Each structure stands twice: as C-alpha cells, then as structure tokens.
C-alpha cells in the first residue's frame, strides 16, 4: 500500500466515527529536509498522529542528531544559608557559623522528561571531603527543582570548595553543565 492509501484509509475511519481531523501537506521546502514537497500528514483533533516519517523517528533516536529526544539536566546554581557575599577580591564569603545549608537548582534543558537522577554535593576544605547524595526527581522539559543539603558542619575561618554534580548522566545534551563549583571562605567569629 502507498502512503496516500494509508492516509485515505485512516481518514475514512476517523470520518466514520465522526472524529474531526486535518490533513497537512508540505507545499515547499528549503535546504535539507527529511520530507519533500507533497508529503502529507493526517492529524486527528485528539489522540496520536496517524503517520510520522520513519526518518524523523530514526533521527530522534540517534544521540548524534540535533533532534534527538534526550534529557538535558544541568546544575543551574548553588546558594547557601547563611547567604554568601562576594568580597572585593571576588571571593564568596559566609558569615561566621558552625553549619551551612546548600540549595542546588537543577533544570531540565532537554526535550523529554528526565529520569530520577543522583546528585552529589562534595564539600572539601578544612577536613576530609564530605560527599552527600540526593535524588533529583523526574523533571519536565524546562522545569527546575531545588535540592536541599542541610546542616553541614563547617569551621569559622575555613576555606572550602563546594561541588554539585550529576555524575551518572549518559545521553545528556551537554555534559559540561552537569557540574558547578564554588570556592568560599567562612568569616572568623567576632
């Protein structure tokens, strides 16, 4: 059977059920395209499309394709409580305290819902590195969430490095935005 026959059969079936639909036809193209002028698509008012180019489906499965369906989680920001300020030397500085909380914002910059993913927060500095792990929930494309790491002990006068990382992402759009590092110092008491 031809594509046109398949579309006409599907249109007849929808019409027999009284379901509204539209037929889209490509009338012209420019540059490289996966379909030529004259290609058609039957679009029901509700439900799924009844035809989709196999080339598009295959391209969406390829991680090397610009149209691939894949998540794009990124570490967007890290904030602290108490809040850090930036001194004239561009160093983040936290007021004197014995513990700190971090909020790490994760964004899905991809084009599909993400899976639950592990996020690590590593605090290095005054003592052996402390590694804390939480789970990022599934995120819709464009959605973001804040992951909290609470009551982490620190020492006044210490200099620290905090690293938030998404270590296990395989088909992510951009692996370079999966890590964010901030150096900060804690003011002396007094």
C-alpha positions as CSV (number, residue, x, y, z in Angstrom):
1,X,0.0,0.0,0.0
2,X,1.1,3.6,-0.6
3,X,1.4,6.3,2.0
4,X,-1.6,8.1,0.3
5,X,-3.8,5.0,0.5
6,X,-2.9,4.6,4.2
7,X,-3.8,8.2,4.9
8,X,-7.1,7.9,3.0
9,X,-8.0,4.7,4.9
10,X,-7.2,6.4,8.2
11,X,-9.3,9.5,7.2
12,X,-12.2,7.3,6.3
13,X,-12.0,5.5,9.6
14,X,-12.0,8.8,11.5
15,X,-14.9,10.2,9.4
16,X,-16.9,7.0,10.0
17,X,-16.5,7.6,13.8
18,X,-17.4,11.3,13.4
19,X,-14.0,12.5,14.6
20,X,-12.6,15.8,13.3
21,X,-9.2,15.8,11.6
22,X,-7.0,17.8,9.4
23,X,-4.7,16.9,6.5
24,X,-1.4,18.7,6.3
25,X,0.6,18.8,3.1
26,X,4.2,20.1,2.7
27,X,3.9,22.5,-0.2
28,X,7.5,23.7,-0.4
29,X,10.9,23.0,1.3
30,X,14.2,24.9,1.6
31,X,17.5,23.3,2.4
32,X,17.9,19.8,3.8
33,X,14.6,18.2,4.9
34,X,13.5,14.8,5.8
35,X,10.3,15.0,3.7
36,X,9.8,16.5,0.3
37,X,7.0,18.8,-1.0
38,X,3.8,16.8,-1.4
39,X,4.3,14.7,1.8
40,X,1.1,14.5,3.8
41,X,0.2,14.1,7.5
42,X,-3.2,13.2,8.9
43,X,-3.8,15.0,12.3
44,X,-6.8,13.9,14.4
45,X,-8.3,16.5,16.7
46,X,-7.5,14.2,19.6
47,X,-5.1,11.3,20.1
48,X,-1.9,10.4,18.3
49,X,-0.7,11.3,14.8
50,X,-1.5,8.6,12.3
51,X,1.7,8.9,10.3
52,X,5.1,10.2,11.0
53,X,8.2,9.9,8.8
54,X,10.4,7.0,9.7
55,X,13.4,9.2,9.0
56,X,12.2,11.5,11.8
57,X,11.7,8.7,14.2
58,X,15.1,7.3,13.5
59,X,16.7,10.7,13.9
60,X,15.0,11.3,17.2
61,X,16.6,8.0,18.5
62,X,20.1,9.0,17.5
63,X,22.2,10.7,20.2
64,X,24.2,12.5,17.4
65,X,21.1,14.1,15.9
66,X,20.1,17.7,16.7
67,X,16.5,16.5,17.1
68,X,17.3,13.6,19.4
69,X,14.9,13.0,22.2
70,X,17.0,13.2,25.3
71,X,17.2,14.9,28.7
72,X,19.4,17.8,29.4
73,X,19.8,18.2,33.2
74,X,22.1,20.9,34.3
75,X,23.3,22.3,37.6
76,X,21.9,25.9,37.3
77,X,23.0,27.4,40.7
78,X,24.2,26.8,44.2
79,X,23.1,29.1,47.1
80,X,23.9,28.9,50.7
81,X,22.3,29.7,54.0
82,X,23.6,31.8,55.6
83,X,24.0,33.6,52.3
84,X,27.4,34.2,50.9
85,X,28.5,37.6,49.7
86,X,31.3,38.4,47.3
87,X,34.2,40.4,48.7
88,X,36.3,42.9,46.7
89,X,38.7,40.0,45.7
90,X,35.7,38.2,44.1
91,X,35.8,35.5,46.9
92,X,32.5,34.2,48.2
93,X,32.4,34.8,52.0
94,X,29.9,33.3,54.5
95,X,29.3,35.0,57.9
96,X,30.8,33.1,60.9
97,X,28.8,30.0,61.5
98,X,29.2,26.3,62.6
99,X,26.9,24.9,59.9
100,X,25.7,25.7,56.4
101,X,22.8,24.7,54.2
102,X,23.1,24.5,50.4
103,X,20.3,24.7,47.8
104,X,21.2,23.3,44.4
105,X,18.9,24.2,41.5
106,X,18.6,21.6,38.7
107,X,17.0,22.4,35.4
108,X,15.9,20.1,32.6
109,X,17.1,21.9,29.4
110,X,16.3,18.8,27.3
111,X,13.3,17.9,25.3
112,X,12.0,14.9,27.2
113,X,11.1,14.2,30.8
114,X,14.2,13.2,32.8
115,X,14.5,10.1,34.8
116,X,15.3,10.3,38.6
117,X,19.0,11.0,38.8
118,X,21.6,11.1,41.5
119,X,23.2,14.4,42.5
120,X,26.3,14.6,44.7
121,X,27.4,17.6,46.8
122,X,31.0,17.5,47.8
123,X,32.4,19.8,50.4
124,X,36.2,20.0,50.6
125,X,38.4,22.2,52.7
126,X,39.1,22.2,56.4
127,X,38.9,18.4,56.7
128,X,38.4,15.3,54.5
129,X,35.9,15.8,51.7
130,X,32.3,15.3,52.7
131,X,30.1,13.7,50.0
132,X,26.3,13.9,50.3
133,X,23.9,12.4,47.8
134,X,20.3,13.1,47.0
135,X,17.9,12.2,44.1
136,X,16.7,14.7,41.5
137,X,13.0,13.8,40.7
138,X,11.8,13.5,37.1
139,X,11.6,16.9,35.5
140,X,9.5,18.0,32.5
141,X,11.4,19.9,29.8
142,X,12.0,23.5,31.1
143,X,11.2,22.5,34.7
144,X,13.5,23.0,37.6
145,X,13.8,21.9,41.2
146,X,15.9,22.8,44.2
147,X,17.6,20.0,46.1
148,X,18.4,20.8,49.7
149,X,21.6,19.7,51.6
150,X,21.0,20.8,55.2
151,X,23.1,21.3,58.4
152,X,26.5,20.6,57.1
153,X,29.2,21.3,59.7
154,X,31.9,23.9,58.8
155,X,34.6,25.8,60.8
156,X,34.8,29.6,61.1
157,X,37.9,30.8,59.3
158,X,37.9,27.8,57.0
159,X,38.2,27.9,53.2
160,X,36.0,25.5,51.3
161,X,35.1,24.2,47.8
162,X,31.6,23.0,47.2
163,X,30.9,21.0,44.1
164,X,27.4,20.0,42.9
165,X,27.5,17.3,40.2
166,X,25.2,15.0,38.3
167,X,27.6,12.1,37.8
168,X,25.6,9.4,36.1
169,X,24.0,11.1,33.0
170,X,24.6,9.1,29.8
171,X,22.7,10.7,26.9
172,X,22.6,14.3,28.3
173,X,22.6,17.1,25.8
174,X,25.6,18.9,27.4
175,X,27.8,17.1,30.0
176,X,29.8,20.2,30.8
177,X,26.9,21.9,32.6
178,X,26.5,18.9,35.0
179,X,29.0,20.3,37.5
180,X,29.1,23.6,39.3
181,X,31.9,24.5,41.8
182,X,32.1,27.5,44.2
183,X,35.0,28.4,46.5
184,X,34.1,30.2,49.7
185,X,35.6,31.2,53.0
186,X,33.9,31.4,56.4
187,X,34.5,34.6,58.4
188,X,36.2,34.3,61.7
189,X,34.0,34.7,64.8
190,X,34.0,38.1,66.5
